Amino acid sequence: MGLRAGSLIKHIVYSAQLAAVLEVSGWPKPGNVHRTRDHSDACYEHFLAGSIALGSSVEAAARRGVMIARGIIDSSRAGVGRLVRKAVIDVLSSHNDGNTHLGVCLLFIPLSISTSKTYIENNAFSSDILRRNIDAIMRSTTPIDAVEVYRAIRIASSPWEMGKVADLKSPDLYDKEAEKKILRDGITLLNVMLDASSYDTIARELVTGMEASFTVGYNELMETFRRTNNINTAVVHTFLRLLSKFPDTFIARKVGLKKISDVKKAVEMGIEETRWISETAEKILNLGGLTTSEGKALLWELDEKLQSLGKDYSPGTTADLTAASIMIALLSGLRF
């Protein structure tokens, strides 16, 4: 591709913003806000606004990656946490809805840092090297990064949405002494995500080099696009494939927290109660998804069902993984 640093940074920002726009525009993504579905407290245009607003933080992240690659700063000074918080604030300031892109911010910032670092060091986009760099960036995070991400999540969420953690090294999000404990005990952002990875798919992505996005989402997106030459079909099928493989922990948490406040146990209960959603997603794909009348019919049926159950049944984590998968594809040169 032969990009100079300035053009590389622009490419990363473009890929991030377009990925977020394509993700929310994919339709019908069952249960989500999409171009023909609004929720009572969030509409399609809110997500479009947030998709554009996260651009400045992605740009700053990409610049940090260039600086790391050139030896100007150490990886521990990447500022992952600060940039995630900035992205969340920028998104929230762009519209009157609440949390539309928290998961996307958590994924896009380390991905952007790692992408520019990878390209500057290798003059190419290599998935394997990029994943190793994501892992390296996360391993270089600090307690300050953890504190900043705690602040970002508290800005975007509320205690009743997140539940409580027990028997983990990382303190509860809403523990009044959380920041003090993190700094005192030297708990890094990686430590926090490792603790959360057993019950939160976004956290698991961040401690596995974004395994689901690279090995499932990206592959499905590229394969479906090559077969159909239709970007909407590719996005929706990517969403369905991810949903079929990974029960949505956003839904599971919301459902489980109605019965128990311990978030880990709540997610376990929620996954069991909502497993039918993943099973239906797989069935839709087996029927051909958007490429057959049978697949379309069952897809719309699932969308109607989830929408009727309310916003707690919106597969938000799956949407975040889909956005990351699209960004990876765009970074790698996808054009449509």
C-alpha positions as CSV (number, residue, x, y, z in Angstrom):
1,M,0.0,0.0,0.0
2,G,3.0,2.3,0.5
3,L,1.4,4.8,2.9
4,R,3.3,7.6,4.6
5,A,2.5,8.2,8.2
6,G,-0.1,11.0,7.5
7,S,-1.9,8.9,4.9
8,L,-1.8,5.8,7.2
9,I,-3.4,7.7,10.0
10,K,-6.1,9.0,7.7
11,H,-6.7,5.4,6.5
12,I,-7.1,4.2,10.0
13,V,-9.6,6.9,10.9
14,Y,-11.6,6.4,7.7
15,S,-11.7,2.6,8.4
16,A,-12.8,3.1,12.0
17,Q,-15.6,5.6,11.1
18,L,-16.8,3.7,8.1
19,A,-16.8,0.4,10.0
20,A,-19.0,1.9,12.7
21,V,-21.3,3.3,10.1
22,L,-21.6,0.1,8.1
23,E,-22.2,-1.9,11.3
24,V,-25.2,0.1,12.4
25,S,-26.5,0.3,8.9
26,G,-26.5,-3.4,8.4
27,W,-30.1,-4.6,8.2
28,P,-31.8,-6.4,9.6
29,K,-29.4,-7.2,12.4
30,P,-31.9,-8.8,14.8
31,G,-32.6,-6.9,18.0
32,N,-30.3,-4.0,17.2
33,V,-30.9,-0.4,16.1
34,H,-30.4,-0.4,12.3
35,R,-31.5,1.6,9.3
36,T,-35.1,0.5,9.6
37,R,-35.3,0.1,13.4
38,D,-35.0,2.6,16.2
39,H,-35.3,1.9,19.9
40,S,-37.3,3.9,22.4
41,D,-34.2,5.7,23.7
42,A,-31.8,5.4,20.7
43,C,-32.2,5.9,17.0
44,Y,-30.2,5.1,13.9
45,E,-29.0,8.7,13.6
46,H,-27.5,8.6,17.2
47,F,-25.3,5.8,16.1
48,L,-24.3,7.6,13.0
49,A,-23.3,10.6,15.0
50,G,-21.3,8.5,17.4
51,S,-19.6,6.7,14.6
52,I,-18.2,10.0,13.3
53,A,-17.4,11.4,16.7
54,L,-15.0,8.7,17.7
55,G,-12.7,9.7,14.8
56,S,-10.5,12.2,16.7
57,S,-9.7,9.6,19.4
58,V,-8.9,7.0,16.8
59,E,-6.6,9.6,15.1
60,A,-4.8,10.2,18.3
61,A,-4.4,6.5,18.9
62,A,-3.0,5.9,15.5
63,R,-0.5,8.7,16.1
64,R,0.6,7.0,19.3
65,G,1.2,3.8,17.4
66,V,3.5,5.7,14.9
67,M,5.4,7.2,17.8
68,I,5.9,3.8,19.4
69,A,7.1,2.2,16.1
70,R,9.6,5.0,15.7
71,G,10.9,4.7,19.2
72,I,9.7,8.1,20.3
73,I,7.7,6.7,23.2
74,D,7.5,3.4,25.0
75,S,4.4,1.2,24.5
76,S,3.5,1.8,28.2
77,R,2.9,5.5,27.2
78,A,0.4,4.6,24.5
79,G,-2.4,6.0,26.7
80,V,-5.0,3.4,25.9
81,G,-7.2,4.2,28.9
82,R,-7.1,8.0,28.3
83,L,-8.0,7.6,24.7
84,V,-10.9,5.2,25.4
85,R,-12.3,7.7,27.9
86,K,-11.8,10.6,25.4
87,A,-13.6,8.5,22.7
88,V,-16.5,7.8,25.1
89,I,-16.9,11.4,26.0
90,D,-16.7,12.5,22.3
91,V,-19.4,10.0,21.4
92,L,-21.7,11.0,24.3
93,S,-21.2,14.7,23.3
94,S,-22.3,14.0,19.7
95,H,-25.9,13.1,20.4
96,N,-28.6,13.1,23.2
97,D,-28.7,9.3,23.7
98,G,-26.5,7.4,26.1
99,N,-24.0,4.7,25.5
100,T,-23.9,3.9,21.8
101,H,-20.3,2.9,21.3
102,L,-18.6,1.9,24.6
103,G,-17.6,-1.5,23.3
104,V,-16.5,-0.1,20.0
105,C,-14.3,2.5,21.8
106,L,-12.7,-0.3,23.9
107,L,-11.8,-2.3,20.8
108,F,-11.0,0.4,18.3
109,I,-8.4,2.3,20.4
110,P,-5.9,-0.6,20.9
111,L,-6.6,-1.8,17.4
112,S,-5.7,1.7,16.0
113,I,-2.5,2.0,18.0
114,S,-1.5,-1.5,17.0
115,T,-2.3,-1.0,13.3
116,S,-0.1,2.0,12.8
117,K,2.7,0.4,14.8
118,T,2.4,-2.7,12.7
119,Y,2.4,-0.8,9.4
120,I,5.3,1.5,10.2
121,E,7.4,-1.4,11.4
122,N,6.6,-3.8,8.5
123,N,5.3,-1.5,5.7
124,A,2.3,-3.9,5.4
125,F,-0.8,-5.0,7.2
126,S,-0.2,-8.5,8.5
127,S,-3.0,-10.0,10.6
128,D,-0.7,-12.3,12.5
129,I,1.7,-9.4,13.4
130,L,-1.2,-7.1,14.1
131,R,-2.7,-9.5,16.6
132,R,0.7,-9.9,18.3
133,N,0.9,-6.1,18.5
134,I,-2.5,-5.9,20.1
135,D,-1.4,-8.4,22.7
136,A,1.8,-6.4,23.2
137,I,0.0,-3.1,23.6
138,M,-2.4,-4.6,26.1
139,R,0.5,-6.2,28.1
140,S,2.1,-2.7,28.2
141,T,-1.0,-1.1,29.8
142,T,-0.7,0.5,33.2
143,P,-2.8,1.0,36.3
144,I,-3.5,4.6,35.0
145,D,-5.0,3.0,31.9
146,A,-7.2,0.8,34.2
147,V,-8.3,3.9,36.1
148,E,-9.2,5.8,32.9
149,V,-11.2,2.8,31.6
150,Y,-13.1,2.6,34.9
151,R,-14.0,6.2,34.5
152,A,-15.0,5.7,30.9
153,I,-17.3,2.9,31.7
154,R,-18.9,4.8,34.6
155,I,-19.5,7.7,32.3
156,A,-21.3,5.5,29.8
157,S,-23.1,3.2,32.2
158,S,-24.9,2.9,35.5
159,P,-24.5,0.5,38.4
160,W,-27.7,-1.4,37.8
161,E,-26.5,-2.1,34.2
162,M,-23.1,-3.5,35.2
163,G,-23.8,-5.6,38.3
164,K,-21.2,-6.3,41.0
165,V,-18.0,-8.3,40.9
166,A,-16.9,-10.7,43.6
167,D,-13.8,-12.7,44.4
168,L,-11.7,-10.9,41.8
169,K,-8.4,-9.0,42.1
170,S,-9.9,-6.1,40.2
171,P,-12.3,-3.9,42.3
172,D,-15.9,-3.4,41.5
173,L,-16.5,-0.6,39.0
174,Y,-18.6,1.4,41.5
175,D,-16.4,0.7,44.5
176,K,-15.7,4.2,45.9
177,E,-12.1,3.0,46.6
178,A,-11.7,1.4,43.2
179,E,-9.1,3.9,41.8
180,K,-7.1,3.9,45.0
181,K,-7.0,0.1,45.0
182,I,-6.0,-0.1,41.4
183,L,-3.1,2.3,41.9
184,R,-2.1,0.8,45.3
185,D,-2.1,-2.8,44.0
186,G,-0.6,-2.1,40.6
187,I,-3.6,-3.5,38.7
188,T,-3.2,-2.9,35.0
189,L,-5.8,-2.6,32.3
190,L,-4.7,-6.1,31.1
191,N,-5.3,-7.4,34.6
192,V,-8.8,-5.9,34.7
193,M,-9.7,-7.4,31.3
194,L,-8.3,-10.8,32.3
195,D,-10.6,-10.8,35.3
196,A,-13.6,-9.8,33.2
197,S,-12.8,-12.1,30.3
198,S,-14.7,-15.1,31.8
199,Y,-18.0,-13.2,31.6
200,D,-17.5,-10.4,29.1
201,T,-16.7,-11.0,25.4
202,I,-15.2,-7.5,24.8
203,A,-12.7,-8.2,27.6
204,R,-12.0,-11.6,26.1
205,E,-11.2,-10.0,22.8
206,L,-8.7,-7.6,24.4
207,V,-6.8,-10.5,26.1
208,T,-6.8,-12.8,23.0
209,G,-5.5,-10.5,20.3
210,M,-9.1,-9.9,19.2
211,E,-9.5,-13.6,18.3
212,A,-13.2,-13.6,17.5
213,S,-13.0,-10.5,15.3
214,F,-10.0,-11.8,13.3
215,T,-10.7,-15.6,13.1
216,V,-14.5,-15.6,12.9
217,G,-15.9,-12.1,12.0
218,Y,-13.3,-11.0,9.4
219,N,-13.3,-14.4,7.7
220,E,-17.1,-14.5,7.4
221,L,-17.2,-10.9,6.2
222,M,-14.6,-11.5,3.4
223,E,-16.0,-14.9,2.4
224,T,-19.6,-13.6,2.2
225,F,-18.6,-10.4,0.3
226,R,-16.6,-12.4,-2.2
227,R,-19.6,-14.7,-2.8
228,T,-22.4,-12.0,-2.9
229,N,-20.6,-8.7,-3.7
230,N,-23.1,-7.2,-1.3
231,I,-21.7,-5.3,1.7
232,N,-25.0,-5.3,3.6
233,T,-25.3,-9.1,3.3
234,A,-21.7,-9.5,4.3
235,V,-22.2,-7.3,7.4
236,V,-25.4,-9.1,8.5
237,H,-24.0,-12.6,8.0
238,T,-20.9,-11.5,10.0
239,F,-23.2,-10.5,12.8
240,L,-25.1,-13.7,12.6
241,R,-21.9,-15.8,12.5
242,L,-20.5,-14.1,15.6
243,L,-23.8,-14.4,17.4
244,S,-24.1,-18.1,16.6
245,K,-20.6,-18.7,17.9
246,F,-20.5,-16.4,20.9
247,P,-23.7,-15.9,23.0
248,D,-24.1,-12.2,23.5
249,T,-22.8,-11.2,26.9
250,F,-24.6,-7.8,26.8
251,I,-28.0,-9.6,26.6
252,A,-26.9,-12.3,29.0
253,R,-25.8,-9.7,31.6
254,K,-29.1,-7.7,31.3
255,V,-31.2,-10.8,31.6
256,G,-29.2,-12.4,34.4
257,L,-29.0,-9.2,36.5
258,K,-32.8,-9.2,36.9
259,K,-32.2,-12.3,39.1
260,I,-28.8,-11.8,40.7
261,S,-26.4,-8.9,41.2
262,D,-23.2,-10.9,40.9
263,V,-22.3,-10.1,37.3
264,K,-20.4,-13.3,36.6
265,K,-23.2,-15.5,37.8
266,A,-25.7,-13.3,36.1
267,V,-24.0,-13.7,32.7
268,E,-23.9,-17.5,33.2
269,M,-27.6,-17.6,34.0
270,G,-28.4,-15.2,31.1
271,I,-26.4,-17.3,28.6
272,E,-28.4,-20.4,29.4
273,E,-31.7,-18.5,29.3
274,T,-30.9,-16.9,25.9
275,R,-29.0,-19.6,24.2
276,W,-31.9,-19.9,21.7
277,I,-30.8,-16.6,20.2
278,S,-27.5,-18.1,19.1
279,E,-29.1,-21.3,17.9
280,T,-31.6,-19.3,15.8
281,A,-28.7,-17.2,14.3
282,E,-27.0,-20.5,13.2
283,K,-30.3,-21.8,11.8
284,I,-30.7,-18.6,9.7
285,L,-27.2,-19.0,8.2
286,N,-27.8,-22.7,7.5
287,L,-30.9,-21.6,5.5
288,G,-28.8,-19.1,3.5
289,G,-29.4,-16.0,5.5
290,L,-30.2,-13.0,3.3
291,T,-29.5,-15.0,0.1
292,T,-32.6,-17.1,0.4
293,S,-36.3,-16.4,1.0
294,E,-36.3,-19.0,3.9
295,G,-33.3,-17.4,5.5
296,K,-34.7,-13.9,5.2
297,A,-38.0,-15.0,6.7
298,L,-36.5,-16.4,9.8
299,L,-34.1,-13.5,10.1
300,W,-37.0,-11.0,10.1
301,E,-38.8,-13.3,12.5
302,L,-35.9,-13.2,14.9
303,D,-35.6,-9.4,14.6
304,E,-39.3,-9.0,15.4
305,K,-39.0,-11.4,18.4
306,L,-36.0,-9.6,19.9
307,Q,-37.4,-6.1,19.3
308,S,-40.6,-7.1,21.0
309,L,-38.7,-8.3,24.1
310,G,-37.2,-4.8,24.5
311,K,-33.8,-3.2,24.4
312,D,-32.3,-5.7,26.9
313,Y,-32.5,-8.2,24.0
314,S,-30.3,-6.1,21.7
315,P,-27.1,-8.0,20.9
316,G,-24.8,-5.1,21.6
317,T,-21.6,-7.1,22.1
318,T,-22.1,-8.9,18.8
319,A,-22.5,-5.5,17.1
320,D,-19.2,-4.3,18.6
321,L,-17.4,-7.5,17.4
322,T,-19.0,-6.9,14.0
323,A,-17.7,-3.3,13.8
324,A,-14.2,-4.5,14.7
325,S,-14.4,-7.2,12.0
326,I,-15.4,-4.6,9.4
327,M,-12.6,-2.3,10.5
328,I,-10.0,-5.1,10.1
329,A,-11.3,-5.8,6.6
330,L,-11.2,-2.1,5.6
331,L,-7.7,-1.7,7.0
332,S,-6.7,-4.8,4.9
333,G,-8.0,-3.1,1.8
334,L,-11.7,-4.1,1.4
335,R,-13.5,-2.0,-1.1
336,F,-17.1,-2.4,-2.1
